[in-house]
Amino acid sequence: MHPEDKLDGGNLYPFMVRKQPKRNIRVWMSDGEDDLENNHGSWPLQNIQLANSLKMREYDFHFRFGHATPRPAQAAIDCRESVAWLWRG
């Protein structure tokens, strides 16, 4: 199998969330309008779609969407809050 033959990717997750049995998980997502856009797709658009699927299935999730890209500066902003949120209760 050649790498170019493998077409499945993260774009399938929104549909998997909608169709597969619900799992006992919490999800923290953070993305921004300056994230990757290329001929393989749109990361911001896919993350919005995943957040909508999580909402539809009533998952315990948090989605922050802003101007940032997935860089260390954004991770530093999210790190403390996301750990506290994920490990609450």
HTML snippet that shows the backbone in 3Dmol.js (N, CA, C, O; Angstrom):
<script src="https://3Dmol.org/build/3Dmol-min.js"></script>
<div id="view" style="width:600px;height:400px;position:relative"></div>
<script>
const pdb = `
ATOM      1  N   MET A   1       0.843  -1.189   0.000  1.00  0.00           N
ATOM      2  CA  MET A   1       0.000   0.000   0.000  1.00  0.00           C
ATOM      3  C   MET A   1       0.882   1.244   0.000  1.00  0.00           C
ATOM      4  O   MET A   1       1.806   1.357   0.805  1.00  0.00           O
ATOM      5  N   HIS A   2       0.601   2.147  -0.879  1.00  0.00           N
ATOM      6  CA  HIS A   2       1.335   3.401  -0.979  1.00  0.00           C
ATOM      7  C   HIS A   2       0.658   4.451  -0.101  1.00  0.00           C
ATOM      8  O   HIS A   2      -0.563   4.427   0.055  1.00  0.00           O
ATOM      9  N   PRO A   3       1.436   5.377   0.477  1.00  0.00           N
ATOM     10  CA  PRO A   3       0.833   6.424   1.312  1.00  0.00           C
ATOM     11  C   PRO A   3      -0.287   7.191   0.608  1.00  0.00           C
ATOM     12  O   PRO A   3      -1.270   7.574   1.243  1.00  0.00           O
ATOM     13  N   GLU A   4      -0.144   7.416  -0.685  1.00  0.00           N
ATOM     14  CA  GLU A   4      -1.184   8.158  -1.398  1.00  0.00           C
ATOM     15  C   GLU A   4      -2.481   7.352  -1.542  1.00  0.00           C
ATOM     16  O   GLU A   4      -3.529   7.919  -1.851  1.00  0.00           O
ATOM     17  N   ASP A   5      -2.415   6.028  -1.320  1.00  0.00           N
ATOM     18  CA  ASP A   5      -3.617   5.190  -1.373  1.00  0.00           C
ATOM     19  C   ASP A   5      -4.463   5.319  -0.109  1.00  0.00           C
ATOM     20  O   ASP A   5      -5.646   4.978  -0.120  1.00  0.00           O
ATOM     21  N   LYS A   6      -3.882   5.795   0.953  1.00  0.00           N
ATOM     22  CA  LYS A   6      -4.601   5.926   2.219  1.00  0.00           C
ATOM     23  C   LYS A   6      -5.280   7.287   2.252  1.00  0.00           C
ATOM     24  O   LYS A   6      -4.622   8.306   2.463  1.00  0.00           O
ATOM     25  N   LEU A   7      -6.578   7.307   2.047  1.00  0.00           N
ATOM     26  CA  LEU A   7      -7.320   8.558   1.958  1.00  0.00           C
ATOM     27  C   LEU A   7      -8.011   8.924   3.268  1.00  0.00           C
ATOM     28  O   LEU A   7      -8.438  10.065   3.447  1.00  0.00           O
ATOM     29  N   ASP A   8      -8.124   7.959   4.189  1.00  0.00           N
ATOM     30  CA  ASP A   8      -8.801   8.239   5.449  1.00  0.00           C
ATOM     31  C   ASP A   8      -7.925   9.133   6.323  1.00  0.00           C
ATOM     32  O   ASP A   8      -6.700   9.013   6.328  1.00  0.00           O
ATOM     33  N   GLY A   9      -8.569  10.021   7.051  1.00  0.00           N
ATOM     34  CA  GLY A   9      -7.841  10.905   7.944  1.00  0.00           C
ATOM     35  C   GLY A   9      -8.759  11.422   9.027  1.00  0.00           C
ATOM     36  O   GLY A   9      -9.828  10.862   9.274  1.00  0.00           O
ATOM     37  N   GLY A  10      -8.337  12.486   9.666  1.00  0.00           N
ATOM     38  CA  GLY A  10      -9.116  13.088  10.738  1.00  0.00           C
ATOM     39  C   GLY A  10     -10.469  13.608  10.300  1.00  0.00           C
ATOM     40  O   GLY A  10     -11.350  13.839  11.128  1.00  0.00           O
ATOM     41  N   ASN A  11     -10.637  13.792   9.001  1.00  0.00           N
ATOM     42  CA  ASN A  11     -11.922  14.271   8.497  1.00  0.00           C
ATOM     43  C   ASN A  11     -13.055  13.287   8.752  1.00  0.00           C
ATOM     44  O   ASN A  11     -14.226  13.654   8.653  1.00  0.00           O
ATOM     45  N   LEU A  12     -12.722  12.041   9.079  1.00  0.00           N
ATOM     46  CA  LEU A  12     -13.756  11.035   9.347  1.00  0.00           C
ATOM     47  C   LEU A  12     -14.315  11.112  10.762  1.00  0.00           C
ATOM     48  O   LEU A  12     -15.407  10.601  11.009  1.00  0.00           O
ATOM     49  N   TYR A  13     -13.601  11.734  11.698  1.00  0.00           N
ATOM     50  CA  TYR A  13     -14.024  11.732  13.091  1.00  0.00           C
ATOM     51  C   TYR A  13     -15.397  12.355  13.344  1.00  0.00           C
ATOM     52  O   TYR A  13     -16.155  11.800  14.140  1.00  0.00           O
ATOM     53  N   PRO A  14     -15.759  13.465  12.720  1.00  0.00           N
ATOM     54  CA  PRO A  14     -17.104  13.997  12.971  1.00  0.00           C
ATOM     55  C   PRO A  14     -18.211  12.983  12.660  1.00  0.00           C
ATOM     56  O   PRO A  14     -19.209  12.906  13.377  1.00  0.00           O
ATOM     57  N   PHE A  15     -18.030  12.219  11.605  1.00  0.00           N
ATOM     58  CA  PHE A  15     -19.028  11.233  11.225  1.00  0.00           C
ATOM     59  C   PHE A  15     -18.986  10.013  12.143  1.00  0.00           C
ATOM     60  O   PHE A  15     -20.023   9.419  12.438  1.00  0.00           O
ATOM     61  N   MET A  16     -17.789   9.642  12.593  1.00  0.00           N
ATOM     62  CA  MET A  16     -17.658   8.528  13.521  1.00  0.00           C
ATOM     63  C   MET A  16     -18.345   8.859  14.841  1.00  0.00           C
ATOM     64  O   MET A  16     -19.028   8.010  15.413  1.00  0.00           O
ATOM     65  N   VAL A  17     -18.170  10.083  15.326  1.00  0.00           N
ATOM     66  CA  VAL A  17     -18.809  10.512  16.572  1.00  0.00           C
ATOM     67  C   VAL A  17     -20.325  10.392  16.448  1.00  0.00           C
ATOM     68  O   VAL A  17     -20.992   9.963  17.389  1.00  0.00           O
ATOM     69  N   ARG A  18     -20.866  10.765  15.306  1.00  0.00           N
ATOM     70  CA  ARG A  18     -22.319  10.732  15.099  1.00  0.00           C
ATOM     71  C   ARG A  18     -22.865   9.318  14.980  1.00  0.00           C
ATOM     72  O   ARG A  18     -24.001   9.066  15.383  1.00  0.00           O
ATOM     73  N   LYS A  19     -22.085   8.390  14.436  1.00  0.00           N
ATOM     74  CA  LYS A  19     -22.610   7.073  14.092  1.00  0.00           C
ATOM     75  C   LYS A  19     -22.219   5.949  15.038  1.00  0.00           C
ATOM     76  O   LYS A  19     -22.927   4.946  15.121  1.00  0.00           O
ATOM     77  N   GLN A  20     -21.116   6.091  15.749  1.00  0.00           N
ATOM     78  CA  GLN A  20     -20.662   5.014  16.622  1.00  0.00           C
ATOM     79  C   GLN A  20     -21.238   5.184  18.026  1.00  0.00           C
ATOM     80  O   GLN A  20     -21.676   6.276  18.387  1.00  0.00           O
ATOM     81  N   PRO A  21     -21.239   4.116  18.816  1.00  0.00           N
ATOM     82  CA  PRO A  21     -21.751   4.225  20.185  1.00  0.00           C
ATOM     83  C   PRO A  21     -21.000   5.304  20.975  1.00  0.00           C
ATOM     84  O   PRO A  21     -19.791   5.477  20.821  1.00  0.00           O
ATOM     85  N   LYS A  22     -21.732   6.012  21.808  1.00  0.00           N
ATOM     86  CA  LYS A  22     -21.147   7.079  22.617  1.00  0.00           C
ATOM     87  C   LYS A  22     -20.181   6.490  23.635  1.00  0.00           C
ATOM     88  O   LYS A  22     -20.434   5.438  24.222  1.00  0.00           O
ATOM     89  N   ARG A  23     -19.077   7.187  23.830  1.00  0.00           N
ATOM     90  CA  ARG A  23     -18.057   6.755  24.787  1.00  0.00           C
ATOM     91  C   ARG A  23     -18.033   7.691  25.983  1.00  0.00           C
ATOM     92  O   ARG A  23     -18.509   8.824  25.907  1.00  0.00           O
ATOM     93  N   ASN A  24     -17.486   7.219  27.071  1.00  0.00           N
ATOM     94  CA  ASN A  24     -17.392   8.012  28.296  1.00  0.00           C
ATOM     95  C   ASN A  24     -16.069   8.782  28.280  1.00  0.00           C
ATOM     96  O   ASN A  24     -15.090   8.365  28.899  1.00  0.00           O
ATOM     97  N   ILE A  25     -16.054   9.900  27.571  1.00  0.00           N
ATOM     98  CA  ILE A  25     -14.839  10.712  27.446  1.00  0.00           C
ATOM     99  C   ILE A  25     -15.179  12.189  27.595  1.00  0.00           C
ATOM    100  O   ILE A  25     -16.323  12.608  27.420  1.00  0.00           O
ATOM    101  N   ARG A  26     -14.154  12.958  27.922  1.00  0.00           N
ATOM    102  CA  ARG A  26     -14.217  14.421  27.876  1.00  0.00           C
ATOM    103  C   ARG A  26     -13.259  14.865  26.784  1.00  0.00           C
ATOM    104  O   ARG A  26     -12.203  14.265  26.584  1.00  0.00           O
ATOM    105  N   VAL A  27     -13.640  15.922  26.080  1.00  0.00           N
ATOM    106  CA  VAL A  27     -12.826  16.386  24.956  1.00  0.00           C
ATOM    107  C   VAL A  27     -12.597  17.886  25.099  1.00  0.00           C
ATOM    108  O   VAL A  27     -13.548  18.649  25.268  1.00  0.00           O
ATOM    109  N   TRP A  28     -11.342  18.307  25.032  1.00  0.00           N
ATOM    110  CA  TRP A  28     -10.958  19.721  24.994  1.00  0.00           C
ATOM    111  C   TRP A  28     -10.383  19.986  23.614  1.00  0.00           C
ATOM    112  O   TRP A  28      -9.446  19.310  23.188  1.00  0.00           O
ATOM    113  N   MET A  29     -10.933  20.953  22.923  1.00  0.00           N
ATOM    114  CA  MET A  29     -10.437  21.316  21.594  1.00  0.00           C
ATOM    115  C   MET A  29     -10.153  22.812  21.554  1.00  0.00           C
ATOM    116  O   MET A  29     -10.887  23.616  22.127  1.00  0.00           O
ATOM    117  N   SER A  30      -9.077  23.164  20.870  1.00  0.00           N
ATOM    118  CA  SER A  30      -8.719  24.565  20.695  1.00  0.00           C
ATOM    119  C   SER A  30      -8.182  24.734  19.279  1.00  0.00           C
ATOM    120  O   SER A  30      -7.300  23.989  18.850  1.00  0.00           O
ATOM    121  N   ASP A  31      -8.704  25.696  18.568  1.00  0.00           N
ATOM    122  CA  ASP A  31      -8.263  25.934  17.195  1.00  0.00           C
ATOM    123  C   ASP A  31      -8.451  27.406  16.877  1.00  0.00           C
ATOM    124  O   ASP A  31      -9.004  28.163  17.674  1.00  0.00           O
ATOM    125  N   GLY A  32      -7.985  27.798  15.710  1.00  0.00           N
ATOM    126  CA  GLY A  32      -8.109  29.190  15.310  1.00  0.00           C
ATOM    127  C   GLY A  32      -8.227  29.347  13.816  1.00  0.00           C
ATOM    128  O   GLY A  32      -7.931  28.436  13.043  1.00  0.00           O
ATOM    129  N   GLU A  33      -8.664  30.517  13.434  1.00  0.00           N
ATOM    130  CA  GLU A  33      -8.908  30.796  12.018  1.00  0.00           C
ATOM    131  C   GLU A  33      -7.643  30.774  11.179  1.00  0.00           C
ATOM    132  O   GLU A  33      -7.725  30.697   9.954  1.00  0.00           O
ATOM    133  N   ASP A  34      -6.481  30.840  11.805  1.00  0.00           N
ATOM    134  CA  ASP A  34      -5.228  30.824  11.064  1.00  0.00           C
ATOM    135  C   ASP A  34      -4.607  29.430  10.977  1.00  0.00           C
ATOM    136  O   ASP A  34      -3.446  29.294  10.592  1.00  0.00           O
ATOM    137  N   ASP A  35      -5.367  28.399  11.330  1.00  0.00           N
ATOM    138  CA  ASP A  35      -4.865  27.035  11.242  1.00  0.00           C
ATOM    139  C   ASP A  35      -4.760  26.614   9.774  1.00  0.00           C
ATOM    140  O   ASP A  35      -5.131  27.365   8.872  1.00  0.00           O
ATOM    141  N   LEU A  36      -4.262  25.433   9.558  1.00  0.00           N
ATOM    142  CA  LEU A  36      -3.904  24.933   8.240  1.00  0.00           C
ATOM    143  C   LEU A  36      -5.080  24.840   7.263  1.00  0.00           C
ATOM    144  O   LEU A  36      -6.126  24.271   7.574  1.00  0.00           O
ATOM    145  N   GLU A  37      -4.880  25.402   6.097  1.00  0.00           N
ATOM    146  CA  GLU A  37      -5.794  25.282   4.953  1.00  0.00           C
ATOM    147  C   GLU A  37      -4.926  24.874   3.769  1.00  0.00           C
ATOM    148  O   GLU A  37      -4.007  25.601   3.390  1.00  0.00           O
ATOM    149  N   ASN A  38      -5.217  23.702   3.177  1.00  0.00           N
ATOM    150  CA  ASN A  38      -4.443  23.279   2.011  1.00  0.00           C
ATOM    151  C   ASN A  38      -5.293  22.376   1.124  1.00  0.00           C
ATOM    152  O   ASN A  38      -6.504  22.274   1.321  1.00  0.00           O
ATOM    153  N   ASN A  39      -4.665  21.722   0.152  1.00  0.00           N
ATOM    154  CA  ASN A  39      -5.422  20.891  -0.780  1.00  0.00           C
ATOM    155  C   ASN A  39      -5.968  19.622  -0.138  1.00  0.00           C
ATOM    156  O   ASN A  39      -6.742  18.899  -0.766  1.00  0.00           O
ATOM    157  N   HIS A  40      -5.577  19.340   1.104  1.00  0.00           N
ATOM    158  CA  HIS A  40      -6.115  18.188   1.828  1.00  0.00           C
ATOM    159  C   HIS A  40      -7.347  18.564   2.647  1.00  0.00           C
ATOM    160  O   HIS A  40      -8.069  17.685   3.117  1.00  0.00           O
ATOM    161  N   GLY A  41      -7.589  19.847   2.820  1.00  0.00           N
ATOM    162  CA  GLY A  41      -8.765  20.275   3.555  1.00  0.00           C
ATOM    163  C   GLY A  41      -8.505  21.455   4.464  1.00  0.00           C
ATOM    164  O   GLY A  41      -7.453  22.091   4.415  1.00  0.00           O
ATOM    165  N   SER A  42      -9.490  21.726   5.290  1.00  0.00           N
ATOM    166  CA  SER A  42      -9.468  22.861   6.213  1.00  0.00           C
ATOM    167  C   SER A  42      -9.524  22.351   7.647  1.00  0.00           C
ATOM    168  O   SER A  42     -10.532  21.784   8.069  1.00  0.00           O
ATOM    169  N   TRP A  43      -8.444  22.553   8.395  1.00  0.00           N
ATOM    170  CA  TRP A  43      -8.439  22.119   9.780  1.00  0.00           C
ATOM    171  C   TRP A  43      -9.464  22.896  10.614  1.00  0.00           C
ATOM    172  O   TRP A  43     -10.171  22.280  11.411  1.00  0.00           O
ATOM    173  N   PRO A  44      -9.574  24.211  10.467  1.00  0.00           N
ATOM    174  CA  PRO A  44     -10.599  24.920  11.246  1.00  0.00           C
ATOM    175  C   PRO A  44     -12.013  24.399  10.952  1.00  0.00           C
ATOM    176  O   PRO A  44     -12.796  24.179  11.876  1.00  0.00           O
ATOM    177  N   LEU A  45     -12.332  24.208   9.696  1.00  0.00           N
ATOM    178  CA  LEU A  45     -13.665  23.734   9.341  1.00  0.00           C
ATOM    179  C   LEU A  45     -13.930  22.339   9.900  1.00  0.00           C
ATOM    180  O   LEU A  45     -15.022  22.075  10.403  1.00  0.00           O
ATOM    181  N   GLN A  46     -12.951  21.450   9.820  1.00  0.00           N
ATOM    182  CA  GLN A  46     -13.120  20.097  10.353  1.00  0.00           C
ATOM    183  C   GLN A  46     -13.279  20.115  11.868  1.00  0.00           C
ATOM    184  O   GLN A  46     -14.063  19.336  12.411  1.00  0.00           O
ATOM    185  N   ASN A  47     -12.555  20.983  12.558  1.00  0.00           N
ATOM    186  CA  ASN A  47     -12.693  21.058  14.014  1.00  0.00           C
ATOM    187  C   ASN A  47     -14.054  21.614  14.416  1.00  0.00           C
ATOM    188  O   ASN A  47     -14.623  21.182  15.418  1.00  0.00           O
ATOM    189  N   ILE A  48     -14.578  22.559  13.655  1.00  0.00           N
ATOM    190  CA  ILE A  48     -15.929  23.055  13.912  1.00  0.00           C
ATOM    191  C   ILE A  48     -16.938  21.936  13.700  1.00  0.00           C
ATOM    192  O   ILE A  48     -17.872  21.779  14.486  1.00  0.00           O
ATOM    193  N   GLN A  49     -16.749  21.168  12.649  1.00  0.00           N
ATOM    194  CA  GLN A  49     -17.660  20.062  12.380  1.00  0.00           C
ATOM    195  C   GLN A  49     -17.580  18.999  13.484  1.00  0.00           C
ATOM    196  O   GLN A  49     -18.606  18.448  13.882  1.00  0.00           O
ATOM    197  N   LEU A  50     -16.386  18.709  13.974  1.00  0.00           N
ATOM    198  CA  LEU A  50     -16.245  17.759  15.072  1.00  0.00           C
ATOM    199  C   LEU A  50     -16.928  18.284  16.330  1.00  0.00           C
ATOM    200  O   LEU A  50     -17.617  17.534  17.021  1.00  0.00           O
ATOM    201  N   ALA A  51     -16.741  19.571  16.630  1.00  0.00           N
ATOM    202  CA  ALA A  51     -17.401  20.164  17.800  1.00  0.00           C
ATOM    203  C   ALA A  51     -18.921  20.055  17.679  1.00  0.00           C
ATOM    204  O   ALA A  51     -19.601  19.770  18.665  1.00  0.00           O
ATOM    205  N   ASN A  52     -19.455  20.279  16.482  1.00  0.00           N
ATOM    206  CA  ASN A  52     -20.901  20.149  16.282  1.00  0.00           C
ATOM    207  C   ASN A  52     -21.371  18.717  16.475  1.00  0.00           C
ATOM    208  O   ASN A  52     -22.461  18.494  17.002  1.00  0.00           O
ATOM    209  N   SER A  53     -20.574  17.746  16.060  1.00  0.00           N
ATOM    210  CA  SER A  53     -20.925  16.343  16.267  1.00  0.00           C
ATOM    211  C   SER A  53     -20.903  15.994  17.750  1.00  0.00           C
ATOM    212  O   SER A  53     -21.788  15.289  18.234  1.00  0.00           O
ATOM    213  N   LEU A  54     -19.897  16.484  18.474  1.00  0.00           N
ATOM    214  CA  LEU A  54     -19.824  16.240  19.919  1.00  0.00           C
ATOM    215  C   LEU A  54     -21.029  16.858  20.629  1.00  0.00           C
ATOM    216  O   LEU A  54     -21.601  16.256  21.538  1.00  0.00           O
ATOM    217  N   LYS A  55     -21.404  18.052  20.208  1.00  0.00           N
ATOM    218  CA  LYS A  55     -22.572  18.720  20.788  1.00  0.00           C
ATOM    219  C   LYS A  55     -23.845  17.926  20.510  1.00  0.00           C
ATOM    220  O   LYS A  55     -24.662  17.730  21.409  1.00  0.00           O
ATOM    221  N   MET A  56     -24.016  17.474  19.285  1.00  0.00           N
ATOM    222  CA  MET A  56     -25.203  16.724  18.912  1.00  0.00           C
ATOM    223  C   MET A  56     -25.353  15.458  19.754  1.00  0.00           C
ATOM    224  O   MET A  56     -26.470  15.085  20.114  1.00  0.00           O
ATOM    225  N   ARG A  57     -24.245  14.798  20.069  1.00  0.00           N
ATOM    226  CA  ARG A  57     -24.278  13.554  20.844  1.00  0.00           C
ATOM    227  C   ARG A  57     -24.201  13.801  22.351  1.00  0.00           C
ATOM    228  O   ARG A  57     -24.147  12.859  23.141  1.00  0.00           O
ATOM    229  N   GLU A  58     -24.196  15.080  22.739  1.00  0.00           N
ATOM    230  CA  GLU A  58     -24.172  15.498  24.149  1.00  0.00           C
ATOM    231  C   GLU A  58     -22.939  15.000  24.901  1.00  0.00           C
ATOM    232  O   GLU A  58     -23.030  14.553  26.044  1.00  0.00           O
ATOM    233  N   TYR A  59     -21.786  15.085  24.235  1.00  0.00           N
ATOM    234  CA  TYR A  59     -20.519  14.785  24.906  1.00  0.00           C
ATOM    235  C   TYR A  59     -20.136  15.923  25.834  1.00  0.00           C
ATOM    236  O   TYR A  59     -20.571  17.060  25.651  1.00  0.00           O
ATOM    237  N   ASP A  60     -19.323  15.612  26.825  1.00  0.00           N
ATOM    238  CA  ASP A  60     -18.743  16.612  27.712  1.00  0.00           C
ATOM    239  C   ASP A  60     -17.510  17.154  26.987  1.00  0.00           C
ATOM    240  O   ASP A  60     -16.451  16.526  27.001  1.00  0.00           O
ATOM    241  N   PHE A  61     -17.650  18.323  26.352  1.00  0.00           N
ATOM    242  CA  PHE A  61     -16.551  18.853  25.560  1.00  0.00           C
ATOM    243  C   PHE A  61     -16.473  20.374  25.703  1.00  0.00           C
ATOM    244  O   PHE A  61     -17.433  21.040  26.090  1.00  0.00           O
ATOM    245  N   HIS A  62     -15.308  20.882  25.380  1.00  0.00           N
ATOM    246  CA  HIS A  62     -15.054  22.322  25.357  1.00  0.00           C
ATOM    247  C   HIS A  62     -14.364  22.626  24.033  1.00  0.00           C
ATOM    248  O   HIS A  62     -13.421  21.934  23.649  1.00  0.00           O
ATOM    249  N   PHE A  63     -14.829  23.656  23.337  1.00  0.00           N
ATOM    250  CA  PHE A  63     -14.206  24.038  22.067  1.00  0.00           C
ATOM    251  C   PHE A  63     -13.948  25.528  22.081  1.00  0.00           C
ATOM    252  O   PHE A  63     -14.874  26.336  22.158  1.00  0.00           O
ATOM    253  N   ARG A  64     -12.686  25.877  22.008  1.00  0.00           N
ATOM    254  CA  ARG A  64     -12.287  27.282  21.933  1.00  0.00           C
ATOM    255  C   ARG A  64     -11.818  27.552  20.505  1.00  0.00           C
ATOM    256  O   ARG A  64     -10.935  26.870  19.985  1.00  0.00           O
ATOM    257  N   PHE A  65     -12.422  28.550  19.890  1.00  0.00           N
ATOM    258  CA  PHE A  65     -12.039  28.919  18.531  1.00  0.00           C
ATOM    259  C   PHE A  65     -11.702  30.400  18.526  1.00  0.00           C
ATOM    260  O   PHE A  65     -12.504  31.231  18.952  1.00  0.00           O
ATOM    261  N   GLY A  66     -10.518  30.722  18.046  1.00  0.00           N
ATOM    262  CA  GLY A  66     -10.098  32.112  18.049  1.00  0.00           C
ATOM    263  C   GLY A  66      -9.251  32.440  16.840  1.00  0.00           C
ATOM    264  O   GLY A  66      -9.530  31.991  15.728  1.00  0.00           O
ATOM    265  N   HIS A  67      -8.219  33.222  17.066  1.00  0.00           N
ATOM    266  CA  HIS A  67      -7.354  33.690  15.983  1.00  0.00           C
ATOM    267  C   HIS A  67      -6.040  32.920  15.915  1.00  0.00           C
ATOM    268  O   HIS A  67      -5.298  33.038  14.940  1.00  0.00           O
ATOM    269  N   ALA A  68      -5.757  32.145  16.932  1.00  0.00           N
ATOM    270  CA  ALA A  68      -4.439  31.527  17.044  1.00  0.00           C
ATOM    271  C   ALA A  68      -4.283  30.303  16.142  1.00  0.00           C
ATOM    272  O   ALA A  68      -5.251  29.748  15.622  1.00  0.00           O
ATOM    273  N   THR A  69      -3.031  29.914  15.982  1.00  0.00           N
ATOM    274  CA  THR A  69      -2.671  28.696  15.266  1.00  0.00           C
ATOM    275  C   THR A  69      -2.190  27.671  16.289  1.00  0.00           C
ATOM    276  O   THR A  69      -1.959  28.027  17.445  1.00  0.00           O
ATOM    277  N   PRO A  70      -2.033  26.409  15.892  1.00  0.00           N
ATOM    278  CA  PRO A  70      -1.574  25.397  16.858  1.00  0.00           C
ATOM    279  C   PRO A  70      -0.071  25.508  17.106  1.00  0.00           C
ATOM    280  O   PRO A  70       0.704  24.663  16.659  1.00  0.00           O
ATOM    281  N   ARG A  71       0.318  26.513  17.792  1.00  0.00           N
ATOM    282  CA  ARG A  71       1.720  26.774  18.082  1.00  0.00           C
ATOM    283  C   ARG A  71       1.926  26.736  19.601  1.00  0.00           C
ATOM    284  O   ARG A  71       0.955  26.719  20.357  1.00  0.00           O
ATOM    285  N   PRO A  72       3.177  26.722  20.044  1.00  0.00           N
ATOM    286  CA  PRO A  72       3.436  26.692  21.490  1.00  0.00           C
ATOM    287  C   PRO A  72       2.766  27.832  22.263  1.00  0.00           C
ATOM    288  O   PRO A  72       2.380  27.645  23.417  1.00  0.00           O
ATOM    289  N   ALA A  73       2.626  28.991  21.655  1.00  0.00           N
ATOM    290  CA  ALA A  73       1.995  30.111  22.359  1.00  0.00           C
ATOM    291  C   ALA A  73       0.536  29.793  22.685  1.00  0.00           C
ATOM    292  O   ALA A  73       0.059  30.104  23.776  1.00  0.00           O
ATOM    293  N   GLN A  74      -0.164  29.182  21.748  1.00  0.00           N
ATOM    294  CA  GLN A  74      -1.559  28.803  22.002  1.00  0.00           C
ATOM    295  C   GLN A  74      -1.629  27.697  23.056  1.00  0.00           C
ATOM    296  O   GLN A  74      -2.500  27.718  23.925  1.00  0.00           O
ATOM    297  N   ALA A  75      -0.719  26.744  22.975  1.00  0.00           N
ATOM    298  CA  ALA A  75      -0.693  25.670  23.973  1.00  0.00           C
ATOM    299  C   ALA A  75      -0.460  26.236  25.370  1.00  0.00           C
ATOM    300  O   ALA A  75      -1.047  25.753  26.338  1.00  0.00           O
ATOM    301  N   ALA A  76       0.381  27.241  25.482  1.00  0.00           N
ATOM    302  CA  ALA A  76       0.642  27.859  26.781  1.00  0.00           C
ATOM    303  C   ALA A  76      -0.614  28.533  27.329  1.00  0.00           C
ATOM    304  O   ALA A  76      -0.855  28.521  28.536  1.00  0.00           O
ATOM    305  N   ILE A  77      -1.406  29.116  26.445  1.00  0.00           N
ATOM    306  CA  ILE A  77      -2.658  29.744  26.868  1.00  0.00           C
ATOM    307  C   ILE A  77      -3.636  28.694  27.377  1.00  0.00           C
ATOM    308  O   ILE A  77      -4.301  28.895  28.393  1.00  0.00           O
ATOM    309  N   ASP A  78      -3.722  27.574  26.668  1.00  0.00           N
ATOM    310  CA  ASP A  78      -4.715  26.550  26.973  1.00  0.00           C
ATOM    311  C   ASP A  78      -4.307  25.558  28.054  1.00  0.00           C
ATOM    312  O   ASP A  78      -5.176  24.978  28.705  1.00  0.00           O
ATOM    313  N   CYS A  79      -3.033  25.349  28.261  1.00  0.00           N
ATOM    314  CA  CYS A  79      -2.555  24.238  29.081  1.00  0.00           C
ATOM    315  C   CYS A  79      -3.166  24.188  30.478  1.00  0.00           C
ATOM    316  O   CYS A  79      -3.799  23.196  30.837  1.00  0.00           O
ATOM    317  N   ARG A  80      -2.989  25.221  31.254  1.00  0.00           N
ATOM    318  CA  ARG A  80      -3.458  25.212  32.639  1.00  0.00           C
ATOM    319  C   ARG A  80      -4.969  25.044  32.716  1.00  0.00           C
ATOM    320  O   ARG A  80      -5.469  24.245  33.507  1.00  0.00           O
ATOM    321  N   GLU A  81      -5.697  25.799  31.893  1.00  0.00           N
ATOM    322  CA  GLU A  81      -7.156  25.725  31.905  1.00  0.00           C
ATOM    323  C   GLU A  81      -7.657  24.364  31.426  1.00  0.00           C
ATOM    324  O   GLU A  81      -8.595  23.810  31.998  1.00  0.00           O
ATOM    325  N   SER A  82      -7.038  23.832  30.388  1.00  0.00           N
ATOM    326  CA  SER A  82      -7.508  22.556  29.853  1.00  0.00           C
ATOM    327  C   SER A  82      -7.269  21.411  30.827  1.00  0.00           C
ATOM    328  O   SER A  82      -8.127  20.538  30.953  1.00  0.00           O
ATOM    329  N   VAL A  83      -6.150  21.384  31.511  1.00  0.00           N
ATOM    330  CA  VAL A  83      -5.867  20.323  32.483  1.00  0.00           C
ATOM    331  C   VAL A  83      -6.870  20.410  33.635  1.00  0.00           C
ATOM    332  O   VAL A  83      -7.408  19.389  34.064  1.00  0.00           O
ATOM    333  N   ALA A  84      -7.119  21.598  34.128  1.00  0.00           N
ATOM    334  CA  ALA A  84      -8.099  21.762  35.217  1.00  0.00           C
ATOM    335  C   ALA A  84      -9.486  21.340  34.755  1.00  0.00           C
ATOM    336  O   ALA A  84     -10.217  20.698  35.509  1.00  0.00           O
ATOM    337  N   TRP A  85      -9.855  21.686  33.545  1.00  0.00           N
ATOM    338  CA  TRP A  85     -11.171  21.332  33.024  1.00  0.00           C
ATOM    339  C   TRP A  85     -11.303  19.824  32.824  1.00  0.00           C
ATOM    340  O   TRP A  85     -12.315  19.233  33.201  1.00  0.00           O
ATOM    341  N   LEU A  86     -10.294  19.207  32.238  1.00  0.00           N
ATOM    342  CA  LEU A  86     -10.357  17.764  31.947  1.00  0.00           C
ATOM    343  C   LEU A  86     -10.379  16.924  33.216  1.00  0.00           C
ATOM    344  O   LEU A  86     -11.046  15.890  33.256  1.00  0.00           O
ATOM    345  N   TRP A  87      -9.658  17.350  34.256  1.00  0.00           N
ATOM    346  CA  TRP A  87      -9.543  16.540  35.466  1.00  0.00           C
ATOM    347  C   TRP A  87     -10.487  16.993  36.585  1.00  0.00           C
ATOM    348  O   TRP A  87     -10.332  16.560  37.727  1.00  0.00           O
ATOM    349  N   ARG A  88     -11.437  17.835  36.284  1.00  0.00           N
ATOM    350  CA  ARG A  88     -12.383  18.289  37.311  1.00  0.00           C
ATOM    351  C   ARG A  88     -13.238  17.117  37.782  1.00  0.00           C
ATOM    352  O   ARG A  88     -13.410  16.126  37.072  1.00  0.00           O
ATOM    353  N   GLY A  89     -13.759  17.250  38.970  1.00  0.00           N
ATOM    354  CA  GLY A  89     -14.693  16.246  39.507  1.00  0.00           C
ATOM    355  C   GLY A  89     -14.079  14.905  39.629  1.00  0.00           C
ATOM    356  O   GLY A  89     -14.739  13.961  40.064  1.00  0.00           O
TER     357      GLY A  89
END
`;
const viewer = $3Dmol.createViewer("view");
viewer.addModel(pdb, "pdb");
viewer.setStyle({}, {cartoon: {color: "spectrum"}});
viewer.zoomTo();
viewer.render();
</script>
